[in-house]
C-alpha cells in the first residue's frame, strides 16, 4: 500500500479516456495522406510523446522535410470526424476510482500532452469534467513527455512534493516522465503490454483503474 499520498495525477489519453485506439487508426491515415508510411511500431512509440520530441522523431522516420504540423492538422481532422460520429468512451474503472479518491480527500489532477481546450472537451464528453482539481497540459512547460517537466509543474501547482503524488500512466513516454519527476508511478497498460523497462519505473501495474483503489 502507498501511504501518505495527497494527490493522484492522471495522464488523459489511453489512461482515463479510450482515445489511443483512435489515434492508432488516424495517425497512419494522416501520414499516408502526405505520402509516407507510418508503421504500427511508429505509432506506439509516439504515445504521449510531446514537443520537441515528436517532430524530431518523425523527422528521423520520414526525413527532414516532413511537415509535422501539417500531419498533426490532418490527424486532428480524422480524429474529430471519428469522435463526432462515435463519441469517446472513458476507461474501465475511471468513475469508481475518482469517486473513491474524492471520498478519501485525495487531490486529483491531469497531466496531459493534449492542449487544455481539447482536454476539457474530452472530459465533458465522457462525464469526467467534475472530478479534477487541476488540468495541466504539456503546452504549459518547456518540454513534453518523456521529460519530467509536466509532472514537476503539476506538483508545483498543487503545492506538493513528487513523493506525495501518484502518477497514473498507460505508456512508456508518460511513465518515464513521471518517474524522472520522482512520483510514484502506477501503470494501466493500453495498446501494448508493459516492458521490463516500464515495470522497473513503476510502483505497480494493474489491469484497470479501479484496481488502484487496492494500493492507495
N, C-alpha and C positions, 0 to 999 in steps of 0.2 A: 504493500500500500504506500502511496505517496502521501506524505504528511506536510502540514503547514503550507498547502497550496492556496494561493489567494486569487489566482486568475487562470483561466484556460483560454488560450489564443488559438483560433482555428484558421487554417487555410480554407479557402472557399471552394474553388473548382476541383471536383473529384473527391473532396473531403466532406463538405456539407451538402453540396448540390451535385447532381449526376450529369455534369456537363462535359467531362473529359471524353466520354464515348462519342459525343457530338463533335468535339474538336478533332477527334481521331478520324472522323469522316471528312470534315470540311477543310482542314489544313491541306491534305493532299490534293483536293479539288482546286483550291486556290493556287497552289504551286503549279499544278498541271496547266491551269489557265495561262500561266506565264511561260510555259514551255519547258518545265523542269519536272523531274520525278521525285516526289518525297516518299521514301520507303517508310514502313511502319516503325522501324527502329529509329528513324529520324524523329518521327512524331513523339515516340516515347521519351527520347532524350530532351525534347522541347518542353515537357510538362513543368509548369511553374517557373520556367527559365525567363528571367527578366532582362531588362536593359542594363548594361550594353551587351550582355552575353548572347541573347537570342539573335540579333542581327549578325554578330560575329560568327556564330555557329552556322547560320545559313550561308554566309559568305564562304565559309570553309567547304560546305557541301556543294554549293551551286555556282561558286565563282564570285569574284569581287564586284561584278556588275549587277548582281542580284539585288532587286529593289525590295527590301524587307517591308518598308512602309506600304508599298502598293500591294504586296502579298497579304499583309495584315488587313488592309482595307477590303480586299476581295473576300478574305476569310470571314470578316465580320458580316458581310452581306449574306453569305451562305449560312452562317450561324443564325443570324436574325430571321432569315426565311424559315429555318428549321423550327426555331422556338415559337415563331408566330403561328405555325401550324400545329406543333406538338406540345408546346409548353416546356417547362423544366421540372424535373422531379427532385425532391430532396432525398438525401441518402437515408438508408435504413437506420433507425435509432436516433435520428437528429433531434426530434421533438422530445423524446424521452430523456436524452442526456441533458439537453438545455434546460428542461423543466427541473430536473434533478439538481443541476448546478445552481439554478436560481434559489431553490429551496434551501441550499446549503450556504447561501450568501457569497458564493464564489463569482467573481467578476468574469464576464465573458466578452471576448473581443475577436475581431477578424484581422488577419494579416495576409493580404492577397496581392497577386500580381495584377489583378483586374482593377481598372480605374474606379473611383468612388461612385460615379454616376451609374455605371453598369452593375457594379456590385450591389448597390441599393435597389436597382430594378430587379435583379435576380432574387434578392431576399424577399422583396414584395411579392414576386411571382410564386414563390414557394412557401409563403406564410411564415417566414423566419425573421421578419423585419423587427419584431418587438423583443427579441431575445438578447440583443447585444448592447453593451455599454459603449463600445467604440468600434469603428471600422477604419482600419489603417490600410492604405494602398502603397505598394512599392513605388508608385509615381511620386510619393512624398519624400523619398530618400534618394541618395546618390546612385546606389546600385540595387538592382532587384536580386531575387534569389538566383543562385545559391549563396550570395554574400549575406552576412548576418544583419545588414542594415535595417531591414523592415522589422525584424523581431526586436532588435535593440531599441528602435524608435518606439515600437509598441509598448515595450516595458517602461521606457522613459515616460511616455504619455500617461501610462497608468500609475506611475509613481512606484513601481515595484522592481525588485531585483529579479534578474532572469531565473535564479534558483527558486523563486516563489511562484513561478509560472510553468504551466504545461503547454506545449505546442502540439497540436493535432495536425498531422500531415499524411498525405497519401503517396507521395512520390519523392524520388531521390533528391531533386534540387531543393525542395522545401525542407526535407529532413536535414540536409547539410546546412541550410541557412539557420534553422533553429538550433541545431547542435553547436554551430560555431558561436552563436549568441549566448550559449550557456543555459538554455532552457531544458527542462525535462521533456523529451520527445516521445510521443505515442504515435505509432503508425497504424493507419487503417488502409491497407493496400487497395488500390484501384487500377485497373487496366493491366497490371503486371505484378508478379509475385515479388516479395522483398528479396534483395540480395544479402549476402553476408555483410557487405559494407553498410547497407541500410540498417541491418539489425544491430551492428556494432555501435551505432549512433543513437539507438532508441532505448528508452526505459522499458517499453512494452510494444508488442504488435498484436492487434486484436482484429477480429473479423468484421465487426460493425461498431458504430458509435456507441450504442447502448452498453456495450461491454466495458467501456471506460468507467462506468459507474462502479465497477468492481475494484478499481485501483485508486480512486480518489475519494 
